[in-house]
Amino acid sequence: MIDHKKSFKLPMPPAYLLVSHGSKDPRPQVAMEELAINLQDKLTDSNSQSRYVKYINTAYLELHPQPLHQQIIDFSRKLIADGCRYLKIVPLFLLPGVHVTEDIPTEVKLAKLALGEDIFIELQPYLGSDKGLQKLLTRKIIDSSVDGRIIVAHGSRRLQANNTIEAMAISLNAVAAYWAVSPTLKDIVAQIVADGKKKIAIIPYFLFAGGITDAIVESIEDLKLQFPEVSFQLYEPLGANGELIDLIWDLMQK
């Protein structure tokens, strides 16, 4: 079997494809494009071989006119035409659910089959595997007066994928809740209010604002009516800020 990586005499400056889920809401896509621009600027500063520094692009697993493998193929062909033969796929997903463990690897495999030996494609670890995310969340929760903390993640039907959230919540002295599976935010709020908590911080474990974070806001308004004696403090999602950019940059270099 040919080792494509060796045949291209790497290291050569790679191109990068940032892959997210995709959304009907335009805000996550705008944030993804902003993220790509910021990472491209960072790459430009660190790479003297300027002919390669423009090669950071975005792609989407769902809710896109083309399937992911075709997006990878189209981008790869542009790279090949310009002399770049090395592409890193960076999944910007927070949980090791079906999308990370099955869907994205399958799409990458389809792209590789179509492209043959013309380009080496490497699938990077998913964003949620980076230990720096926990430190980022720790720095976000700066109000020491809260007596209850809830991390709200999307959640996966593959319960093992939620273990990372459970572990992170424990380390942050918080409780995990999920949007797509149980226990829900309302379940956990009712539970910790029954335990006597009166000031609750809610931390959405999502990359960007979108439909789900809007729904979380609405859910909290309902909870305020249900528990008028409780104070709720809602944090922003992770967002395309400097700290997240640095984390993704580190992931790109692995």
Contacts in CASP RR format, 6 or more apart in sequence:
PFRMAT RR
TARGET T0000
AUTHOR 0000-0000-0000
METHOD contacts of the structure
MODEL  1
MIDHKKSFKLPMPPAYLLVSHGSKDPRPQVAMEELAINLQDKLTDSNSQS
RYVKYINTAYLELHPQPLHQQIIDFSRKLIADGCRYLKIVPLFLLPGVHV
TEDIPTEVKLAKLALGEDIFIELQPYLGSDKGLQKLLTRKIIDSSVDGRI
IVAHGSRRLQANNTIEAMAISLNAVAAYWAVSPTLKDIVAQIVADGKKKI
AIIPYFLFAGGITDAIVESIEDLKLQFPEVSFQLYEPLGANGELIDLIWD
LMQK
2 117 0 8 1.000
4 117 0 8 1.000
4 119 0 8 1.000
4 120 0 8 1.000
5 86 0 8 1.000
5 120 0 8 1.000
5 122 0 8 1.000
7 117 0 8 1.000
7 120 0 8 1.000
8 85 0 8 1.000
8 86 0 8 1.000
8 120 0 8 1.000
10 86 0 8 1.000
10 120 0 8 1.000
12 52 0 8 1.000
12 84 0 8 1.000
12 85 0 8 1.000
12 86 0 8 1.000
13 47 0 8 1.000
13 49 0 8 1.000
13 52 0 8 1.000
13 53 0 8 1.000
13 55 0 8 1.000
13 84 0 8 1.000
13 86 0 8 1.000
14 52 0 8 1.000
14 55 0 8 1.000
14 84 0 8 1.000
14 86 0 8 1.000
14 87 0 8 1.000
14 88 0 8 1.000
14 122 0 8 1.000
15 52 0 8 1.000
15 55 0 8 1.000
15 56 0 8 1.000
15 57 0 8 1.000
15 75 0 8 1.000
15 79 0 8 1.000
15 84 0 8 1.000
15 86 0 8 1.000
15 87 0 8 1.000
15 88 0 8 1.000
16 39 0 8 1.000
16 43 0 8 1.000
16 55 0 8 1.000
16 56 0 8 1.000
16 57 0 8 1.000
16 87 0 8 1.000
16 88 0 8 1.000
16 90 0 8 1.000
16 252 0 8 1.000
17 56 0 8 1.000
17 57 0 8 1.000
17 58 0 8 1.000
17 59 0 8 1.000
17 71 0 8 1.000
17 72 0 8 1.000
17 75 0 8 1.000
17 87 0 8 1.000
17 88 0 8 1.000
17 89 0 8 1.000
17 90 0 8 1.000
18 32 0 8 1.000
18 35 0 8 1.000
18 36 0 8 1.000
18 39 0 8 1.000
18 56 0 8 1.000
18 57 0 8 1.000
18 58 0 8 1.000
18 59 0 8 1.000
18 90 0 8 1.000
18 92 0 8 1.000
18 248 0 8 1.000
19 58 0 8 1.000
19 59 0 8 1.000
19 60 0 8 1.000
19 61 0 8 1.000
19 68 0 8 1.000
19 89 0 8 1.000
19 90 0 8 1.000
19 91 0 8 1.000
19 92 0 8 1.000
19 93 0 8 1.000
19 104 0 8 1.000
20 28 0 8 1.000
20 32 0 8 1.000
20 58 0 8 1.000
20 59 0 8 1.000
20 60 0 8 1.000
20 61 0 8 1.000
20 92 0 8 1.000
20 93 0 8 1.000
20 207 0 8 1.000
21 28 0 8 1.000
21 60 0 8 1.000
21 61 0 8 1.000
21 62 0 8 1.000
21 63 0 8 1.000
21 93 0 8 1.000
21 99 0 8 1.000
22 28 0 8 1.000
22 29 0 8 1.000
22 60 0 8 1.000
22 61 0 8 1.000
22 62 0 8 1.000
22 63 0 8 1.000
22 64 0 8 1.000
23 29 0 8 1.000
23 63 0 8 1.000
23 210 0 8 1.000
23 211 0 8 1.000
24 63 0 8 1.000
25 210 0 8 1.000
25 211 0 8 1.000
27 208 0 8 1.000
27 209 0 8 1.000
27 210 0 8 1.000
28 207 0 8 1.000
28 208 0 8 1.000
28 209 0 8 1.000
28 210 0 8 1.000
29 58 0 8 1.000
29 60 0 8 1.000
31 207 0 8 1.000
31 208 0 8 1.000
31 209 0 8 1.000
31 239 0 8 1.000
31 240 0 8 1.000
32 58 0 8 1.000
32 92 0 8 1.000
32 208 0 8 1.000
32 240 0 8 1.000
33 58 0 8 1.000
34 240 0 8 1.000
35 58 0 8 1.000
35 240 0 8 1.000
35 244 0 8 1.000
35 245 0 8 1.000
35 248 0 8 1.000
36 56 0 8 1.000
36 57 0 8 1.000
36 58 0 8 1.000
38 240 0 8 1.000
38 242 0 8 1.000
38 245 0 8 1.000
39 56 0 8 1.000
39 245 0 8 1.000
39 248 0 8 1.000
39 249 0 8 1.000
39 252 0 8 1.000
40 53 0 8 1.000
40 54 0 8 1.000
40 56 0 8 1.000
42 245 0 8 1.000
42 249 0 8 1.000
43 53 0 8 1.000
43 56 0 8 1.000
44 50 0 8 1.000
44 53 0 8 1.000
47 53 0 8 1.000
51 82 0 8 1.000
52 84 0 8 1.000
55 79 0 8 1.000
55 84 0 8 1.000
57 75 0 8 1.000
59 68 0 8 1.000
59 71 0 8 1.000
59 72 0 8 1.000
59 75 0 8 1.000
60 68 0 8 1.000
60 71 0 8 1.000
61 68 0 8 1.000
61 99 0 8 1.000
61 103 0 8 1.000
61 104 0 8 1.000
61 107 0 8 1.000
64 71 0 8 1.000
66 74 0 8 1.000
67 107 0 8 1.000
68 103 0 8 1.000
68 104 0 8 1.000
68 107 0 8 1.000
68 111 0 8 1.000
69 107 0 8 1.000
69 108 0 8 1.000
69 110 0 8 1.000
69 111 0 8 1.000
69 114 0 8 1.000
70 111 0 8 1.000
72 87 0 8 1.000
72 89 0 8 1.000
72 107 0 8 1.000
72 108 0 8 1.000
72 111 0 8 1.000
72 121 0 8 1.000
73 111 0 8 1.000
73 114 0 8 1.000
73 115 0 8 1.000
75 87 0 8 1.000
76 87 0 8 1.000
76 111 0 8 1.000
76 115 0 8 1.000
76 118 0 8 1.000
76 119 0 8 1.000
76 121 0 8 1.000
77 115 0 8 1.000
79 85 0 8 1.000
79 87 0 8 1.000
79 119 0 8 1.000
80 115 0 8 1.000
80 118 0 8 1.000
80 119 0 8 1.000
84 119 0 8 1.000
85 118 0 8 1.000
85 119 0 8 1.000
85 120 0 8 1.000
86 119 0 8 1.000
86 120 0 8 1.000
86 122 0 8 1.000
87 119 0 8 1.000
87 120 0 8 1.000
87 121 0 8 1.000
87 122 0 8 1.000
88 121 0 8 1.000
88 122 0 8 1.000
88 123 0 8 1.000
88 124 0 8 1.000
88 252 0 8 1.000
89 104 0 8 1.000
89 108 0 8 1.000
89 121 0 8 1.000
89 122 0 8 1.000
89 123 0 8 1.000
89 124 0 8 1.000
90 124 0 8 1.000
90 127 0 8 1.000
90 248 0 8 1.000
90 251 0 8 1.000
90 252 0 8 1.000
91 99 0 8 1.000
91 100 0 8 1.000
91 104 0 8 1.000
91 123 0 8 1.000
91 124 0 8 1.000
91 125 0 8 1.000
91 126 0 8 1.000
91 127 0 8 1.000
92 126 0 8 1.000
92 127 0 8 1.000
92 207 0 8 1.000
92 248 0 8 1.000
93 99 0 8 1.000
93 100 0 8 1.000
93 104 0 8 1.000
93 126 0 8 1.000
93 127 0 8 1.000
93 128 0 8 1.000
94 126 0 8 1.000
94 127 0 8 1.000
94 128 0 8 1.000
94 133 0 8 1.000
94 153 0 8 1.000
94 154 0 8 1.000
94 205 0 8 1.000
94 206 0 8 1.000
94 207 0 8 1.000
95 128 0 8 1.000
95 153 0 8 1.000
95 154 0 8 1.000
95 155 0 8 1.000
95 156 0 8 1.000
95 161 0 8 1.000
95 162 0 8 1.000
95 164 0 8 1.000
95 165 0 8 1.000
96 126 0 8 1.000
96 128 0 8 1.000
96 129 0 8 1.000
96 156 0 8 1.000
96 160 0 8 1.000
96 161 0 8 1.000
96 164 0 8 1.000
97 156 0 8 1.000
97 158 0 8 1.000
97 161 0 8 1.000
98 156 0 8 1.000
98 157 0 8 1.000
98 158 0 8 1.000
100 126 0 8 1.000
100 161 0 8 1.000
101 158 0 8 1.000
101 161 0 8 1.000
104 123 0 8 1.000
105 123 0 8 1.000
108 121 0 8 1.000
108 123 0 8 1.000
111 121 0 8 1.000
112 121 0 8 1.000
115 121 0 8 1.000
124 251 0 8 1.000
124 252 0 8 1.000
124 254 0 8 1.000
125 251 0 8 1.000
125 254 0 8 1.000
127 133 0 8 1.000
127 207 0 8 1.000
127 247 0 8 1.000
127 248 0 8 1.000
127 251 0 8 1.000
128 164 0 8 1.000
129 164 0 8 1.000
130 247 0 8 1.000
130 250 0 8 1.000
130 251 0 8 1.000
132 247 0 8 1.000
133 168 0 8 1.000
133 238 0 8 1.000
133 247 0 8 1.000
134 168 0 8 1.000
134 171 0 8 1.000
134 172 0 8 1.000
136 238 0 8 1.000
136 243 0 8 1.000
136 244 0 8 1.000
136 247 0 8 1.000
137 151 0 8 1.000
137 168 0 8 1.000
137 172 0 8 1.000
137 203 0 8 1.000
137 205 0 8 1.000
138 172 0 8 1.000
139 243 0 8 1.000
140 203 0 8 1.000
140 235 0 8 1.000
141 149 0 8 1.000
141 172 0 8 1.000
141 201 0 8 1.000
141 203 0 8 1.000
141 235 0 8 1.000
143 201 0 8 1.000
143 233 0 8 1.000
145 199 0 8 1.000
146 199 0 8 1.000
146 200 0 8 1.000
146 201 0 8 1.000
146 233 0 8 1.000
147 196 0 8 1.000
147 197 0 8 1.000
147 198 0 8 1.000
147 199 0 8 1.000
147 200 0 8 1.000
148 174 0 8 1.000
148 175 0 8 1.000
148 192 0 8 1.000
148 197 0 8 1.000
148 199 0 8 1.000
148 200 0 8 1.000
148 201 0 8 1.000
149 169 0 8 1.000
149 172 0 8 1.000
149 173 0 8 1.000
149 174 0 8 1.000
149 175 0 8 1.000
149 200 0 8 1.000
149 201 0 8 1.000
149 203 0 8 1.000
150 174 0 8 1.000
150 175 0 8 1.000
150 176 0 8 1.000
150 177 0 8 1.000
150 185 0 8 1.000
150 188 0 8 1.000
150 189 0 8 1.000
150 192 0 8 1.000
150 200 0 8 1.000
150 201 0 8 1.000
150 202 0 8 1.000
150 203 0 8 1.000
151 165 0 8 1.000
151 168 0 8 1.000
151 169 0 8 1.000
151 172 0 8 1.000
151 174 0 8 1.000
151 175 0 8 1.000
151 176 0 8 1.000
151 177 0 8 1.000
151 203 0 8 1.000
151 205 0 8 1.000
152 177 0 8 1.000
152 178 0 8 1.000
152 179 0 8 1.000
152 185 0 8 1.000
152 202 0 8 1.000
152 203 0 8 1.000
152 204 0 8 1.000
152 205 0 8 1.000
152 216 0 8 1.000
153 162 0 8 1.000
153 165 0 8 1.000
153 176 0 8 1.000
153 177 0 8 1.000
153 178 0 8 1.000
153 179 0 8 1.000
153 205 0 8 1.000
153 206 0 8 1.000
154 178 0 8 1.000
154 179 0 8 1.000
154 180 0 8 1.000
154 205 0 8 1.000
154 206 0 8 1.000
154 212 0 8 1.000
155 161 0 8 1.000
155 162 0 8 1.000
155 165 0 8 1.000
155 178 0 8 1.000
155 179 0 8 1.000
155 180 0 8 1.000
155 181 0 8 1.000
156 162 0 8 1.000
156 180 0 8 1.000
156 181 0 8 1.000
157 180 0 8 1.000
157 181 0 8 1.000
159 181 0 8 1.000
162 176 0 8 1.000
162 178 0 8 1.000
162 181 0 8 1.000
165 176 0 8 1.000
165 178 0 8 1.000
165 205 0 8 1.000
166 176 0 8 1.000
168 174 0 8 1.000
168 176 0 8 1.000
169 175 0 8 1.000
169 176 0 8 1.000
174 201 0 8 1.000
174 203 0 8 1.000
175 188 0 8 1.000
175 191 0 8 1.000
175 192 0 8 1.000
176 183 0 8 1.000
176 188 0 8 1.000
177 183 0 8 1.000
177 184 0 8 1.000
177 185 0 8 1.000
177 187 0 8 1.000
177 188 0 8 1.000
177 189 0 8 1.000
178 184 0 8 1.000
179 185 0 8 1.000
179 212 0 8 1.000
179 215 0 8 1.000
179 216 0 8 1.000
183 191 0 8 1.000
185 202 0 8 1.000
185 216 0 8 1.000
185 219 0 8 1.000
185 220 0 8 1.000
185 223 0 8 1.000
186 219 0 8 1.000
186 222 0 8 1.000
186 223 0 8 1.000
189 200 0 8 1.000
189 223 0 8 1.000
189 227 0 8 1.000
189 230 0 8 1.000
192 200 0 8 1.000
193 200 0 8 1.000
193 227 0 8 1.000
193 230 0 8 1.000
197 230 0 8 1.000
198 229 0 8 1.000
198 230 0 8 1.000
198 231 0 8 1.000
199 230 0 8 1.000
199 231 0 8 1.000
199 233 0 8 1.000
200 230 0 8 1.000
200 231 0 8 1.000
200 232 0 8 1.000
200 233 0 8 1.000
201 233 0 8 1.000
201 235 0 8 1.000
202 216 0 8 1.000
202 220 0 8 1.000
202 232 0 8 1.000
202 233 0 8 1.000
202 234 0 8 1.000
202 235 0 8 1.000
203 235 0 8 1.000
204 212 0 8 1.000
204 213 0 8 1.000
204 216 0 8 1.000
204 234 0 8 1.000
204 235 0 8 1.000
204 236 0 8 1.000
204 237 0 8 1.000
205 237 0 8 1.000
205 238 0 8 1.000
206 212 0 8 1.000
206 213 0 8 1.000
206 237 0 8 1.000
206 238 0 8 1.000
207 237 0 8 1.000
207 238 0 8 1.000
207 239 0 8 1.000
207 244 0 8 1.000
208 237 0 8 1.000
208 238 0 8 1.000
208 239 0 8 1.000
208 240 0 8 1.000
209 236 0 8 1.000
209 237 0 8 1.000
209 239 0 8 1.000
213 237 0 8 1.000
216 234 0 8 1.000
217 234 0 8 1.000
220 232 0 8 1.000
220 234 0 8 1.000
223 230 0 8 1.000
223 232 0 8 1.000
224 230 0 8 1.000
224 232 0 8 1.000
238 244 0 8 1.000
END
